[in-house]
Amino acid sequence: MVSLKSYEKVRKALEKIGLPGQDAYDLPTSEKRFPDGAGYRIEISGVERPEVLEALIDEADKRKMPVHRLISVVMGATLLDDKELKKFAQLAHDAQMEVILTPGPRTSWDVGRQVATPDGILSGMRFRGADKLVEVIADIKRGIDLGFRGFLVIDEGLLWALNKLKEIGEIPKDITFKVSIFAGHASPAGGKLLEQLGAGSFNPVADMTIPQLAAIRQATNLPIDIHIMLMPSFGGFNRFYEAAEITRCVQPVYYKFEPGPSMALYTPWSSIDGLSFLAREKVKWAEIVRNLIQDNYPEAKLSKLGAKDLAIPQP
């Protein structure tokens, strides 16, 4: 039987290596910020096509609601042609919005189907073999050539390789990599590891308590991407009313809204009208979250559009 004394020794050992020894039950106020001094930003995913981005920009302008980051082409950038991607990059550039492009092929659509089984998914979404690494890196380089500066990564090995390619000049230094929720990280050690591997931000698993998130914040300077609303296939929840306290304890954070079906299905990504409606709804929900934060934690600062550290496309 493990004694309480043994737990205390482990806690002290973790603190020696720069990790918190327990979750932050005292909920300390985070002193960390984005480079512009802000504590939170808005991220909207599922922006799959230029037409969807046009609807999102229109709604954001109408509501005067800044949207800082777009998680885009989640179906896989391979499925859009160069003309569509160039238009997407230009729209985002003109609107001063960061784009995190999702490269393809995607792991869930690989010819290997272990990851699609109930037990197989437990082994994680990773790229299989050297050829798949070549294919996804080639797609990222295609996106770079078209002007995109940010990309979604689900595989720590890929993240390591991409940053090594930066070091030898194969990938520009200003490219940023966001680590997806599908990487499955959920601890201070995971956040620390991703920071050391060169991540620009990361999305921990979504069902974490505020003390758990605050403990991650103590271990890393990376912006943390928080699902403030999540699709039913991931458990389904709405954390709007926690946004002020999450901001206080975990800033800098990106808030994201994901109420729709799972990305593993192709059908949701095929309806431009449906995606455009959902993009407008997400902008509205972002406005609601901003108002709740302002009412309950007025000290919090929201970034303005076009912050210098954003990976805005340069078409």
N, C-alpha and C positions, 0 to 999 in steps of 0.2 A: 504494500500500500504506500502511495506517495504521500508524504507528510506536508503540512503547511510550511514547514521550515524549508523543505526542498523547493517548493514553489518560490519562496522568497529568495533563495539562492539563484534560481533561474532568472527571476526578475532583475536582480542586481547584475547578473552576467549580461543580460540583454542591454541594460543601460550602459554598460561598459563599451558595447559595440555600436552605440548611437541609436538604439531603439527604445521606445517606452516599455517599461516593465509591466504595464497593464493598460487596459482601455481607459480613456480620459473621463472618468466618472465625475470629476470636478468641473468639466466643461469649461476649460479656460478659453478666453478670447484669443483668437489667432492674431498675431502681429504681422503675418505675412500678407503680401499684396501682389497684384500684377505690376509689371514695370511702370504703368501709368498711375499707380497709387490706388487703383480701384480694387474692390473686394469680390465683385461678381460680374459675370457676363452671361449672355444668352446664346445657347446653341440649339439649332433646329436641324433635325435629321430627316431623312426620307425626301430630300430635295433631289428628285431623280432625273429631271429633264429641264431644259431651259424654260419651257412654258410654266413649270411649277415654280421656278425661281422668279419669273416675272410676276406671278401672283403673289408670292411672298413679299417681294420688294414693294409692290403696290400696297399691300395691307400694312406693312411696316411704315411706309410713308404716311398713310392715312391716319395711323394711330400715333405717329411720332414715337415709335417704339424701336430702339436700336437692337438689331440682331447682329451679333458679332461673328458667329461661326456657323457654317453650314456643313453637315455631314451628308455627303452627296454621292449619288449614283451607287447606293447601297446594293443594287442588283449587280454591280460590277461595271467598271468603266469600259471594259471590253465591248459591252453591248451598245455603246454610243459611238457614232463615227466621229471623225476629226472635226467635221463642220459643226456638229452639235456641241462637242466639248469646247471648241473655240468660242462659240456663242456663249456658252455657260461661263467660261472664264472672263469674257468681256463684260457680261452683265454683273458678275460678282465684283470685278475690278471697279466698275463705275459706281457700284453701290457701296464700295469699301467694306466688303464682307469677306472674311477668311473662308476658304474652302478646304475641307479635309476630304480629298477624293478617295473613294474606295476602289482599289484595283481589283481586277479579275485576272484569271479565274478564281472563284471562291472555293474554299475548302469544302463547303457543304454540297457543292455541285461537282466535285471531283469524281472520277470513275471508281475510286475506292469508297465503299459505302459504309464502312464501320462507323464513321462519325454520325451517320444518319440513324443508327439504331439506339434504342433506349439505354443499353449498357455501353455501347461504343462511344457515345457522346461524353461519357465520364472521363475518357482519355484526353479530351480537349480538341479544339479546332486548330490543327497545325498543318503546315504544308508538308506533303509527302514526297521525299526524295529530292535529289539535286535538280532535276528537270523542272519541278514545280517552283522551286526557288528562282530559277532562271526566268520562267514565264512571268511570275508576279513582279520581279524586279524590272523586267523588260516593259511591263505595262506601267509601272511607276515612272520609268524613264520616258515613256511616251507622254505621260501626263506632264512631266517636267518640261518637255519640249514644247507642249501646247500652252505652257504658262502657269501651271498649277504649282503651288509651293508647299502644300500639306497633304499628307496621306494617312489613311487608317491602317493600322497594323494589328494583327491578332496573334502573332507568333514571336516570342522572345528571340528565337534564333534568327528570324528575318530582321528584327529590329537591330540585333547585334551586327549582322552582315551589312545592313544599310548604312549604319554609322561608320563601320570600317571602310565602306566605299566612299563615304564623305572624306575620310582621312587621306585617301589616296587620290582624291580629286575626280572620282567617277560620278559623284553626286554633289551638286552645289552645297555650300556650307549653310545657306539660308533655308534649306528644306527642313520642314518639321514633321514629326511622326507622332500621331495620337494613338495610344494603345486602347484597343476596344474592350468593352465589357466581356466579349467572348474569350479574352485571354484568362479571365477568371480570377484576377487578383483581389485579395480581400484582407490584407494585413499590412502593418507598417513595414515588414520585411519586403513584401512584394512591391510596395511603392518605392522603397529605397533601391531595390534591384533595378526597376524600370528606369529610375533616374540615372543610375550608373551606366545603364545600357544606352542612354541617349534619347529617352522619350521626351517629347515636348509637353505632354499631359497624359493622364490616364483615367480610364473609367473603371472604378472598382465594381464588383458585383453590387446589385442595386438595393438589396434588402438589408443594408447595414444600419445599425443604430448610430445616433449622433456621437456617443462616446467612442464607438469603434472608428468612425470617420475622423474624429478629433485626434485619436491616437495615430492614425496614418499621417495626419497633418504635422504632428510633432516630428515625424521621421523623415519627411521629404519636403522640398520646396516646390515640387511640381504642382501646377494647377490640377485640381481634382474635378473630374466631370461627374455630375450628380444627376441621376434620373429623378426628377421631381414628379414625373408621372410615367407610369410604365404599363406596357401591354399586358393583357390577361395571361398570355402564354408564358410570361415570366413571373406570374404571381398576381400582378395587377394591383396598383395602388396609386393614390394621389397624396403627395406630401406637401401641397401648397402651403399649409399652415405651419409647417416646420421650416420654411425657407429662411425666415429671419434668424432663427437660432442656428441653423446649419451655416448660414453666412457668417455669423459671429464667430463660430467655433472652427470653421473649416476653410475660410477664405484663404487664398483665391480659388473660386469655384466657377465652373460653367454649369448652368442649369439647362437641362434638356428634357424634351417632352416626347414620349414614345407611346401613344395610346393604341396604335394600329396593330395589324396582324404581324406575325413573325417574318423576318427578312428571309427565312429559308424557303418561303413560298414565292413563286414568280408572279402569281396573279395580282397581288396588291400593287405591284410596280407597273402594271400595264395600263391603268386608267389615269390619263392626265387630268381629267376633270376631278376625279376622286382625290388624287394627290394634291391638286391645287386647292381644293376646299380644305383639306386637312392642314396644308401649310398656313392658310389664313387663320384657321382655328388655333394653331400653335402660337402664332403671333399674338392673338387675343389672350391666350393663356399666359404667355410671357408677360403681357401687360398686367394681368391680374397678380402674378407673382411679384412683379416689381412693386406694385402698389402695396401688397402685403408686407414686403420688406421695408418699404419706406414708412409705413404706419407703425411697424413693430420694432424696427432697428434703424432709425433714421440716420445713424452714423455711417451706415453702409454706403459705399460709393459704387455706382454702376459705370462701367467704361463707356466712353463716347465711341461713336463709329470711327473706324480708321486708325485705331491705336497702332503705334509703330511696330509692336512685336507681333501683330497679327500676320498670318501667312496669306495675305491677299494675292490673288492671281496677278501675274504680270504678263498678259498676252502680247 
